[in-house]
Amino acid sequence: MKKVLLILVALLTTAMVWAKDPIILQMGENEEFEISAGVTTLSFTPEETDYYVFSSVSTVAHGFCINVWTDSLYEIYSEPAPIPNLHGCNLGYPKKLIAGQTYLLGIFPQQSDVTAQAFVIVSKGYLVSTDAESEGLNHLLEPLPVAAYEGQEVRLNAMPGTVIDNLTATANGEPIDIETSFNTHDGSSAFTLIMPAADVTLSGSGHLATNEVNYVDGDGTVHTANALPLTGNESTIGMEGEERWYIADGTLNYNQTLTLKSDVHIILANGAVMNIGTETEPVSGLGIDGSYTESSLTIYGQTLDDDIAGHLNINTDDDCIYIDGDYAQHSGNVTMNSSDGAGACPWYNFTFTGGTLYIAVDKNAIYNGGNVDILGGKLSAVSTGYYYGIYTYDGNVTLGWKNADDEITISNLTNGGPICTMKIVEGQAFTDGQNIYDSTTSSDVLWALTNVTLRPVVPTFAINLPESFENGMVICDKTTAAQGETVTLTVTPNKGYELETLTVATIDATSGAPLRANIDLTEGDNGTYTFAMPAAPVTVSATFKKSTPTGFDYLNINNSNSNQRYNLMGIPLGKDYRGIVIENGKKILVK
């Protein structure tokens, strides 16, 4: 291969150029670097042969950078400078140049005003991309699109949790061989081809290998989602531009940062344990990182029973979760521990409506730029250092509850900004064991609550039954109940009667007027009925009717009147009755 060495010996204001457009190497000022004498541009057009470009420039102490852009496609990489005592450009790894894009090639850090070498190799390259009907492959294979030069092996990896149904390649309308291999580590597939001297077009299709799984929200409502199974081998999850769901099942151990590439939902299966670091070997760095992709993270479990729900445990020496989007948890169990970092750090909003969340970190337990809504479940946000339980930079804090056993513990509260407020959901109240706090409590008082545990003040409502029922009886297992509590009614009709109607209706606590005439009842065994207590008093009413006999189980025949005859319903008959009768305990036909 012919190589032409171009030695450009000049100051930054002058440059000798061997070549023509369209490749442009522009050496000039960067955001953090200065050039002593303006900008130098090197323009040339390589043919199929590689070219060396050699340049000497004078720099200031801060060094300089090289920006490259092109209206065609090339690969540029560096080699050590061939002249002793001169500094070569260190690119680290090959850079693929795609038409119309600008690239930073390298930075030359210098301690003083010295002469440095810019020494790069430029090769003509081609593009591997998909046709219009196969654009979905861009989300299943990486890297796509990709630049390569003739003879180079191109490897395309199937994204974790994907299945490639079919894949073909063509160049100039002719088919190209593609070899398929499998990763024994996680079972994913890879595809390789040898790059021709032409652009390559891929055609095919694939799909995500998802499973339909259940999850619950903070109200206990069951939903379904198509989720990818996590394996414990991932370093990144999510797909740029797409929302992704994942299911964590069994025991999964991650010993490095888990990076989010897009908005991610994680469902913790019942009994699952997902560890990111451990107490004895915490992750060095962030636990979950979505700081560069504006990603949001949402956590769910499959039940609101904390003893059964799955666990996500994060142990790190840095921030446990740092994302540029929102953090939300609606069920499941999550713990965050950090020896020298913060806990949950979403750039925007923090929302917690169910499950358990225990944060014990050196710095701020909850640190965000938006609103903090704690509306249910069990939450403990504690800073073990000289920081805060909640520090919201530019948002408000709202506290609420969903169940009687919910609780909130927060240490060292601060509102962050002067316009931030803390409030309790209207109609709800909390107690610290001595005082009651409700929606009328001022924000200043709530912010002053430090290192206390708030538990719901749960109102109860009366269950009203008449003193007696006609032809039967209804007994309730309680006289009052809280909203959502299960109430059991036991119905016992008098002999010869059966239940006709059973109604539970809400009433206005003040006027006694009916509000809702038909609370849903669930029938059980042995005459029992249950209902969920609404947020209002209720009254129970019942009516009974005579049973319709369908026969008899036992007939006592008095031997002193052994000639008495009865019909099949057990009713005495006259002597003139003809048909099937019972006489002396036996069926006979009277003609």
Secondary structure as a PSIPRED ss2 file (coil, helix, strand):
# PSIPRED VFORMAT (PSIPRED V4.0)

   1 M C   1.000  0.000  0.000
   2 K C   1.000  0.000  0.000
   3 K C   1.000  0.000  0.000
   4 V C   1.000  0.000  0.000
   5 L E   0.000  0.000  1.000
   6 L E   0.000  0.000  1.000
   7 I E   0.000  0.000  1.000
   8 L E   0.000  0.000  1.000
   9 V E   0.000  0.000  1.000
  10 A C   1.000  0.000  0.000
  11 L C   1.000  0.000  0.000
  12 L C   1.000  0.000  0.000
  13 T C   1.000  0.000  0.000
  14 T C   1.000  0.000  0.000
  15 A C   1.000  0.000  0.000
  16 M C   1.000  0.000  0.000
  17 V C   1.000  0.000  0.000
  18 W C   1.000  0.000  0.000
  19 A C   1.000  0.000  0.000
  20 K C   1.000  0.000  0.000
  21 D C   1.000  0.000  0.000
  22 P C   1.000  0.000  0.000
  23 I E   0.000  0.000  1.000
  24 I E   0.000  0.000  1.000
  25 L E   0.000  0.000  1.000
  26 Q E   0.000  0.000  1.000
  27 M E   0.000  0.000  1.000
  28 G E   0.000  0.000  1.000
  29 E C   1.000  0.000  0.000
  30 N E   0.000  0.000  1.000
  31 E C   1.000  0.000  0.000
  32 E C   1.000  0.000  0.000
  33 F E   0.000  0.000  1.000
  34 E C   1.000  0.000  0.000
  35 I C   1.000  0.000  0.000
  36 S C   1.000  0.000  0.000
  37 A C   1.000  0.000  0.000
  38 G C   1.000  0.000  0.000
  39 V C   1.000  0.000  0.000
  40 T E   0.000  0.000  1.000
  41 T E   0.000  0.000  1.000
  42 L E   0.000  0.000  1.000
  43 S E   0.000  0.000  1.000
  44 F E   0.000  0.000  1.000
  45 T C   1.000  0.000  0.000
  46 P C   1.000  0.000  0.000
  47 E C   1.000  0.000  0.000
  48 E C   1.000  0.000  0.000
  49 T C   1.000  0.000  0.000
  50 D C   1.000  0.000  0.000
  51 Y E   0.000  0.000  1.000
  52 Y E   0.000  0.000  1.000
  53 V E   0.000  0.000  1.000
  54 F E   0.000  0.000  1.000
  55 S E   0.000  0.000  1.000
  56 S E   0.000  0.000  1.000
  57 V E   0.000  0.000  1.000
  58 S E   0.000  0.000  1.000
  59 T C   1.000  0.000  0.000
  60 V C   1.000  0.000  0.000
  61 A C   1.000  0.000  0.000
  62 H C   1.000  0.000  0.000
  63 G C   1.000  0.000  0.000
  64 F C   1.000  0.000  0.000
  65 C E   0.000  0.000  1.000
  66 I E   0.000  0.000  1.000
  67 N E   0.000  0.000  1.000
  68 V E   0.000  0.000  1.000
  69 W E   0.000  0.000  1.000
  70 T C   1.000  0.000  0.000
  71 D C   1.000  0.000  0.000
  72 S C   1.000  0.000  0.000
  73 L C   1.000  0.000  0.000
  74 Y E   0.000  0.000  1.000
  75 E E   0.000  0.000  1.000
  76 I E   0.000  0.000  1.000
  77 Y E   0.000  0.000  1.000
  78 S E   0.000  0.000  1.000
  79 E C   1.000  0.000  0.000
  80 P C   1.000  0.000  0.000
  81 A C   1.000  0.000  0.000
  82 P C   1.000  0.000  0.000
  83 I C   1.000  0.000  0.000
  84 P C   1.000  0.000  0.000
  85 N C   1.000  0.000  0.000
  86 L C   1.000  0.000  0.000
  87 H E   0.000  0.000  1.000
  88 G C   1.000  0.000  0.000
  89 C C   1.000  0.000  0.000
  90 N C   1.000  0.000  0.000
  91 L C   1.000  0.000  0.000
  92 G C   1.000  0.000  0.000
  93 Y C   1.000  0.000  0.000
  94 P C   1.000  0.000  0.000
  95 K E   0.000  0.000  1.000
  96 K E   0.000  0.000  1.000
  97 L E   0.000  0.000  1.000
  98 I C   1.000  0.000  0.000
  99 A C   1.000  0.000  0.000
 100 G C   1.000  0.000  0.000
 101 Q C   1.000  0.000  0.000
 102 T E   0.000  0.000  1.000
 103 Y E   0.000  0.000  1.000
 104 L E   0.000  0.000  1.000
 105 L E   0.000  0.000  1.000
 106 G E   0.000  0.000  1.000
 107 I E   0.000  0.000  1.000
 108 F C   1.000  0.000  0.000
 109 P C   1.000  0.000  0.000
 110 Q C   1.000  0.000  0.000
 111 Q C   1.000  0.000  0.000
 112 S C   1.000  0.000  0.000
 113 D C   1.000  0.000  0.000
 114 V C   1.000  0.000  0.000
 115 T E   0.000  0.000  1.000
 116 A E   0.000  0.000  1.000
 117 Q E   0.000  0.000  1.000
 118 A E   0.000  0.000  1.000
 119 F E   0.000  0.000  1.000
 120 V E   0.000  0.000  1.000
 121 I E   0.000  0.000  1.000
 122 V E   0.000  0.000  1.000
 123 S E   0.000  0.000  1.000
 124 K E   0.000  0.000  1.000
 125 G C   1.000  0.000  0.000
 126 Y E   0.000  0.000  1.000
 127 L E   0.000  0.000  1.000
 128 V E   0.000  0.000  1.000
 129 S E   0.000  0.000  1.000
 130 T E   0.000  0.000  1.000
 131 D C   1.000  0.000  0.000
 132 A H   0.000  1.000  0.000
 133 E H   0.000  1.000  0.000
 134 S H   0.000  1.000  0.000
 135 E H   0.000  1.000  0.000
 136 G H   0.000  1.000  0.000
 137 L H   0.000  1.000  0.000
 138 N H   0.000  1.000  0.000
 139 H H   0.000  1.000  0.000
 140 L C   1.000  0.000  0.000
 141 L E   0.000  0.000  1.000
 142 E E   0.000  0.000  1.000
 143 P C   1.000  0.000  0.000
 144 L C   1.000  0.000  0.000
 145 P C   1.000  0.000  0.000
 146 V E   0.000  0.000  1.000
 147 A E   0.000  0.000  1.000
 148 A E   0.000  0.000  1.000
 149 Y C   1.000  0.000  0.000
 150 E C   1.000  0.000  0.000
 151 G C   1.000  0.000  0.000
 152 Q C   1.000  0.000  0.000
 153 E E   0.000  0.000  1.000
 154 V E   0.000  0.000  1.000
 155 R E   0.000  0.000  1.000
 156 L E   0.000  0.000  1.000
 157 N E   0.000  0.000  1.000
 158 A E   0.000  0.000  1.000
 159 M C   1.000  0.000  0.000
 160 P C   1.000  0.000  0.000
 161 G C   1.000  0.000  0.000
 162 T E   0.000  0.000  1.000
 163 V E   0.000  0.000  1.000
 164 I E   0.000  0.000  1.000
 165 D E   0.000  0.000  1.000
 166 N E   0.000  0.000  1.000
 167 L E   0.000  0.000  1.000
 168 T E   0.000  0.000  1.000
 169 A E   0.000  0.000  1.000
 170 T E   0.000  0.000  1.000
 171 A E   0.000  0.000  1.000
 172 N C   1.000  0.000  0.000
 173 G C   1.000  0.000  0.000
 174 E E   0.000  0.000  1.000
 175 P E   0.000  0.000  1.000
 176 I E   0.000  0.000  1.000
 177 D C   1.000  0.000  0.000
 178 I C   1.000  0.000  0.000
 179 E E   0.000  0.000  1.000
 180 T E   0.000  0.000  1.000
 181 S E   0.000  0.000  1.000
 182 F E   0.000  0.000  1.000
 183 N C   1.000  0.000  0.000
 184 T C   1.000  0.000  0.000
 185 H C   1.000  0.000  0.000
 186 D C   1.000  0.000  0.000
 187 G C   1.000  0.000  0.000
 188 S C   1.000  0.000  0.000
 189 S E   0.000  0.000  1.000
 190 A E   0.000  0.000  1.000
 191 F E   0.000  0.000  1.000
 192 T E   0.000  0.000  1.000
 193 L E   0.000  0.000  1.000
 194 I E   0.000  0.000  1.000
 195 M C   1.000  0.000  0.000
 196 P C   1.000  0.000  0.000
 197 A C   1.000  0.000  0.000
 198 A C   1.000  0.000  0.000
 199 D C   1.000  0.000  0.000
 200 V E   0.000  0.000  1.000
 201 T E   0.000  0.000  1.000
 202 L E   0.000  0.000  1.000
 203 S E   0.000  0.000  1.000
 204 G E   0.000  0.000  1.000
 205 S E   0.000  0.000  1.000
 206 G E   0.000  0.000  1.000
 207 H E   0.000  0.000  1.000
 208 L E   0.000  0.000  1.000
 209 A C   1.000  0.000  0.000
 210 T C   1.000  0.000  0.000
 211 N E   0.000  0.000  1.000
 212 E E   0.000  0.000  1.000
 213 V E   0.000  0.000  1.000
 214 N E   0.000  0.000  1.000
 215 Y E   0.000  0.000  1.000
 216 V E   0.000  0.000  1.000
 217 D C   1.000  0.000  0.000
 218 G C   1.000  0.000  0.000
 219 D C   1.000  0.000  0.000
 220 G C   1.000  0.000  0.000
 221 T C   1.000  0.000  0.000
 222 V E   0.000  0.000  1.000
 223 H E   0.000  0.000  1.000
 224 T E   0.000  0.000  1.000
 225 A E   0.000  0.000  1.000
 226 N E   0.000  0.000  1.000
 227 A E   0.000  0.000  1.000
 228 L E   0.000  0.000  1.000
 229 P E   0.000  0.000  1.000
 230 L C   1.000  0.000  0.000
 231 T C   1.000  0.000  0.000
 232 G C   1.000  0.000  0.000
 233 N C   1.000  0.000  0.000
 234 E C   1.000  0.000  0.000
 235 S C   1.000  0.000  0.000
 236 T E   0.000  0.000  1.000
 237 I E   0.000  0.000  1.000
 238 G C   1.000  0.000  0.000
 239 M E   0.000  0.000  1.000
 240 E C   1.000  0.000  0.000
 241 G C   1.000  0.000  0.000
 242 E E   0.000  0.000  1.000
 243 E C   1.000  0.000  0.000
 244 R E   0.000  0.000  1.000
 245 W E   0.000  0.000  1.000
 246 Y E   0.000  0.000  1.000
 247 I E   0.000  0.000  1.000
 248 A E   0.000  0.000  1.000
 249 D C   1.000  0.000  0.000
 250 G C   1.000  0.000  0.000
 251 T E   0.000  0.000  1.000
 252 L E   0.000  0.000  1.000
 253 N E   0.000  0.000  1.000
 254 Y E   0.000  0.000  1.000
 255 N C   1.000  0.000  0.000
 256 Q C   1.000  0.000  0.000
 257 T C   1.000  0.000  0.000
 258 L E   0.000  0.000  1.000
 259 T E   0.000  0.000  1.000
 260 L E   0.000  0.000  1.000
 261 K C   1.000  0.000  0.000
 262 S C   1.000  0.000  0.000
 263 D C   1.000  0.000  0.000
 264 V E   0.000  0.000  1.000
 265 H E   0.000  0.000  1.000
 266 I E   0.000  0.000  1.000
 267 I E   0.000  0.000  1.000
 268 L E   0.000  0.000  1.000
 269 A C   1.000  0.000  0.000
 270 N C   1.000  0.000  0.000
 271 G C   1.000  0.000  0.000
 272 A C   1.000  0.000  0.000
 273 V E   0.000  0.000  1.000
 274 M E   0.000  0.000  1.000
 275 N E   0.000  0.000  1.000
 276 I E   0.000  0.000  1.000
 277 G C   1.000  0.000  0.000
 278 T C   1.000  0.000  0.000
 279 E C   1.000  0.000  0.000
 280 T C   1.000  0.000  0.000
 281 E C   1.000  0.000  0.000
 282 P C   1.000  0.000  0.000
 283 V E   0.000  0.000  1.000
 284 S C   1.000  0.000  0.000
 285 G C   1.000  0.000  0.000
 286 L C   1.000  0.000  0.000
 287 G C   1.000  0.000  0.000
 288 I E   0.000  0.000  1.000
 289 D E   0.000  0.000  1.000
 290 G E   0.000  0.000  1.000
 291 S C   1.000  0.000  0.000
 292 Y C   1.000  0.000  0.000
 293 T C   1.000  0.000  0.000
 294 E C   1.000  0.000  0.000
 295 S C   1.000  0.000  0.000
 296 S C   1.000  0.000  0.000
 297 L E   0.000  0.000  1.000
 298 T E   0.000  0.000  1.000
 299 I E   0.000  0.000  1.000
 300 Y E   0.000  0.000  1.000
 301 G E   0.000  0.000  1.000
 302 Q C   1.000  0.000  0.000
 303 T C   1.000  0.000  0.000
 304 L C   1.000  0.000  0.000
 305 D C   1.000  0.000  0.000
 306 D C   1.000  0.000  0.000
 307 D C   1.000  0.000  0.000
 308 I C   1.000  0.000  0.000
 309 A C   1.000  0.000  0.000
 310 G C   1.000  0.000  0.000
 311 H E   0.000  0.000  1.000
 312 L E   0.000  0.000  1.000
 313 N E   0.000  0.000  1.000
 314 I E   0.000  0.000  1.000
 315 N E   0.000  0.000  1.000
 316 T E   0.000  0.000  1.000
 317 D C   1.000  0.000  0.000
 318 D C   1.000  0.000  0.000
 319 D C   1.000  0.000  0.000
 320 C C   1.000  0.000  0.000
 321 I E   0.000  0.000  1.000
 322 Y E   0.000  0.000  1.000
 323 I E   0.000  0.000  1.000
 324 D C   1.000  0.000  0.000
 325 G C   1.000  0.000  0.000
 326 D C   1.000  0.000  0.000
 327 Y E   0.000  0.000  1.000
 328 A E   0.000  0.000  1.000
 329 Q E   0.000  0.000  1.000
 330 H C   1.000  0.000  0.000
 331 S C   1.000  0.000  0.000
 332 G C   1.000  0.000  0.000
 333 N E   0.000  0.000  1.000
 334 V E   0.000  0.000  1.000
 335 T E   0.000  0.000  1.000
 336 M E   0.000  0.000  1.000
 337 N E   0.000  0.000  1.000
 338 S E   0.000  0.000  1.000
 339 S C   1.000  0.000  0.000
 340 D C   1.000  0.000  0.000
 341 G C   1.000  0.000  0.000
 342 A C   1.000  0.000  0.000
 343 G C   1.000  0.000  0.000
 344 A E   0.000  0.000  1.000
 345 C E   0.000  0.000  1.000
 346 P E   0.000  0.000  1.000
 347 W C   1.000  0.000  0.000
 348 Y C   1.000  0.000  0.000
 349 N C   1.000  0.000  0.000
 350 F E   0.000  0.000  1.000
 351 T E   0.000  0.000  1.000
 352 F E   0.000  0.000  1.000
 353 T C   1.000  0.000  0.000
 354 G C   1.000  0.000  0.000
 355 G C   1.000  0.000  0.000
 356 T E   0.000  0.000  1.000
 357 L E   0.000  0.000  1.000
 358 Y E   0.000  0.000  1.000
 359 I E   0.000  0.000  1.000
 360 A E   0.000  0.000  1.000
 361 V E   0.000  0.000  1.000
 362 D C   1.000  0.000  0.000
 363 K C   1.000  0.000  0.000
 364 N C   1.000  0.000  0.000
 365 A C   1.000  0.000  0.000
 366 I E   0.000  0.000  1.000
 367 Y E   0.000  0.000  1.000
 368 N E   0.000  0.000  1.000
 369 G C   1.000  0.000  0.000
 370 G C   1.000  0.000  0.000
 371 N C   1.000  0.000  0.000
 372 V E   0.000  0.000  1.000
 373 D E   0.000  0.000  1.000
 374 I E   0.000  0.000  1.000
 375 L C   1.000  0.000  0.000
 376 G C   1.000  0.000  0.000
 377 G C   1.000  0.000  0.000
 378 K E   0.000  0.000  1.000
 379 L E   0.000  0.000  1.000
 380 S E   0.000  0.000  1.000
 381 A E   0.000  0.000  1.000
 382 V E   0.000  0.000  1.000
 383 S E   0.000  0.000  1.000
 384 T C   1.000  0.000  0.000
 385 G C   1.000  0.000  0.000
 386 Y C   1.000  0.000  0.000
 387 Y C   1.000  0.000  0.000
 388 Y C   1.000  0.000  0.000
 389 G C   1.000  0.000  0.000
 390 I E   0.000  0.000  1.000
 391 Y E   0.000  0.000  1.000
 392 T E   0.000  0.000  1.000
 393 Y C   1.000  0.000  0.000
 394 D C   1.000  0.000  0.000
 395 G C   1.000  0.000  0.000
 396 N C   1.000  0.000  0.000
 397 V E   0.000  0.000  1.000
 398 T E   0.000  0.000  1.000
 399 L E   0.000  0.000  1.000
 400 G C   1.000  0.000  0.000
 401 W C   1.000  0.000  0.000
 402 K C   1.000  0.000  0.000
 403 N C   1.000  0.000  0.000
 404 A C   1.000  0.000  0.000
 405 D C   1.000  0.000  0.000
 406 D C   1.000  0.000  0.000
 407 E E   0.000  0.000  1.000
 408 I E   0.000  0.000  1.000
 409 T E   0.000  0.000  1.000
 410 I E   0.000  0.000  1.000
 411 S C   1.000  0.000  0.000
 412 N C   1.000  0.000  0.000
 413 L C   1.000  0.000  0.000
 414 T E   0.000  0.000  1.000
 415 N C   1.000  0.000  0.000
 416 G C   1.000  0.000  0.000
 417 G C   1.000  0.000  0.000
 418 P C   1.000  0.000  0.000
 419 I C   1.000  0.000  0.000
 420 C C   1.000  0.000  0.000
 421 T C   1.000  0.000  0.000
 422 M E   0.000  0.000  1.000
 423 K E   0.000  0.000  1.000
 424 I E   0.000  0.000  1.000
 425 V C   1.000  0.000  0.000
 426 E C   1.000  0.000  0.000
 427 G C   1.000  0.000  0.000
 428 Q C   1.000  0.000  0.000
 429 A E   0.000  0.000  1.000
 430 F E   0.000  0.000  1.000
 431 T E   0.000  0.000  1.000
 432 D C   1.000  0.000  0.000
 433 G C   1.000  0.000  0.000
 434 Q C   1.000  0.000  0.000
 435 N C   1.000  0.000  0.000
 436 I E   0.000  0.000  1.000
 437 Y E   0.000  0.000  1.000
 438 D E   0.000  0.000  1.000
 439 S C   1.000  0.000  0.000
 440 T C   1.000  0.000  0.000
 441 T C   1.000  0.000  0.000
 442 S C   1.000  0.000  0.000
 443 S H   0.000  1.000  0.000
 444 D H   0.000  1.000  0.000
 445 V H   0.000  1.000  0.000
 446 L H   0.000  1.000  0.000
 447 W H   0.000  1.000  0.000
 448 A C   1.000  0.000  0.000
 449 L C   1.000  0.000  0.000
 450 T C   1.000  0.000  0.000
 451 N C   1.000  0.000  0.000
 452 V E   0.000  0.000  1.000
 453 T E   0.000  0.000  1.000
 454 L E   0.000  0.000  1.000
 455 R E   0.000  0.000  1.000
 456 P E   0.000  0.000  1.000
 457 V C   1.000  0.000  0.000
 458 V C   1.000  0.000  0.000
 459 P C   1.000  0.000  0.000
 460 T E   0.000  0.000  1.000
 461 F E   0.000  0.000  1.000
 462 A E   0.000  0.000  1.000
 463 I E   0.000  0.000  1.000
 464 N E   0.000  0.000  1.000
 465 L C   1.000  0.000  0.000
 466 P C   1.000  0.000  0.000
 467 E C   1.000  0.000  0.000
 468 S C   1.000  0.000  0.000
 469 F E   0.000  0.000  1.000
 470 E C   1.000  0.000  0.000
 471 N C   1.000  0.000  0.000
 472 G E   0.000  0.000  1.000
 473 M E   0.000  0.000  1.000
 474 V E   0.000  0.000  1.000
 475 I E   0.000  0.000  1.000
 476 C E   0.000  0.000  1.000
 477 D C   1.000  0.000  0.000
 478 K C   1.000  0.000  0.000
 479 T C   1.000  0.000  0.000
 480 T E   0.000  0.000  1.000
 481 A E   0.000  0.000  1.000
 482 A E   0.000  0.000  1.000
 483 Q C   1.000  0.000  0.000
 484 G C   1.000  0.000  0.000
 485 E C   1.000  0.000  0.000
 486 T E   0.000  0.000  1.000
 487 V E   0.000  0.000  1.000
 488 T E   0.000  0.000  1.000
 489 L E   0.000  0.000  1.000
 490 T E   0.000  0.000  1.000
 491 V E   0.000  0.000  1.000
 492 T E   0.000  0.000  1.000
 493 P E   0.000  0.000  1.000
 494 N C   1.000  0.000  0.000
 495 K C   1.000  0.000  0.000
 496 G C   1.000  0.000  0.000
 497 Y E   0.000  0.000  1.000
 498 E E   0.000  0.000  1.000
 499 L E   0.000  0.000  1.000
 500 E E   0.000  0.000  1.000
 501 T E   0.000  0.000  1.000
 502 L E   0.000  0.000  1.000
 503 T E   0.000  0.000  1.000
 504 V E   0.000  0.000  1.000
 505 A E   0.000  0.000  1.000
 506 T E   0.000  0.000  1.000
 507 I E   0.000  0.000  1.000
 508 D C   1.000  0.000  0.000
 509 A C   1.000  0.000  0.000
 510 T C   1.000  0.000  0.000
 511 S C   1.000  0.000  0.000
 512 G C   1.000  0.000  0.000
 513 A C   1.000  0.000  0.000
 514 P E   0.000  0.000  1.000
 515 L E   0.000  0.000  1.000
 516 R E   0.000  0.000  1.000
 517 A C   1.000  0.000  0.000
 518 N C   1.000  0.000  0.000
 519 I C   1.000  0.000  0.000
 520 D C   1.000  0.000  0.000
 521 L C   1.000  0.000  0.000
 522 T E   0.000  0.000  1.000
 523 E E   0.000  0.000  1.000
 524 G C   1.000  0.000  0.000
 525 D C   1.000  0.000  0.000
 526 N C   1.000  0.000  0.000
 527 G C   1.000  0.000  0.000
 528 T E   0.000  0.000  1.000
 529 Y E   0.000  0.000  1.000
 530 T E   0.000  0.000  1.000
 531 F E   0.000  0.000  1.000
 532 A E   0.000  0.000  1.000
 533 M C   1.000  0.000  0.000
 534 P C   1.000  0.000  0.000
 535 A C   1.000  0.000  0.000
 536 A C   1.000  0.000  0.000
 537 P C   1.000  0.000  0.000
 538 V E   0.000  0.000  1.000
 539 T E   0.000  0.000  1.000
 540 V E   0.000  0.000  1.000
 541 S E   0.000  0.000  1.000
 542 A E   0.000  0.000  1.000
 543 T E   0.000  0.000  1.000
 544 F E   0.000  0.000  1.000
 545 K E   0.000  0.000  1.000
 546 K E   0.000  0.000  1.000
 547 S C   1.000  0.000  0.000
 548 T C   1.000  0.000  0.000
 549 P C   1.000  0.000  0.000
 550 T C   1.000  0.000  0.000
 551 G C   1.000  0.000  0.000
 552 F C   1.000  0.000  0.000
 553 D C   1.000  0.000  0.000
 554 Y C   1.000  0.000  0.000
 555 L C   1.000  0.000  0.000
 556 N C   1.000  0.000  0.000
 557 I C   1.000  0.000  0.000
 558 N C   1.000  0.000  0.000
 559 N H   0.000  1.000  0.000
 560 S H   0.000  1.000  0.000
 561 N H   0.000  1.000  0.000
 562 S C   1.000  0.000  0.000
 563 N C   1.000  0.000  0.000
 564 Q C   1.000  0.000  0.000
 565 R E   0.000  0.000  1.000
 566 Y E   0.000  0.000  1.000
 567 N C   1.000  0.000  0.000
 568 L C   1.000  0.000  0.000
 569 M C   1.000  0.000  0.000
 570 G C   1.000  0.000  0.000
 571 I C   1.000  0.000  0.000
 572 P E   0.000  0.000  1.000
 573 L E   0.000  0.000  1.000
 574 G C   1.000  0.000  0.000
 575 K C   1.000  0.000  0.000
 576 D C   1.000  0.000  0.000
 577 Y C   1.000  0.000  0.000
 578 R C   1.000  0.000  0.000
 579 G E   0.000  0.000  1.000
 580 I E   0.000  0.000  1.000
 581 V E   0.000  0.000  1.000
 582 I E   0.000  0.000  1.000
 583 E E   0.000  0.000  1.000
 584 N C   1.000  0.000  0.000
 585 G C   1.000  0.000  0.000
 586 K E   0.000  0.000  1.000
 587 K E   0.000  0.000  1.000
 588 I E   0.000  0.000  1.000
 589 L E   0.000  0.000  1.000
 590 V E   0.000  0.000  1.000
 591 K C   1.000  0.000  0.000
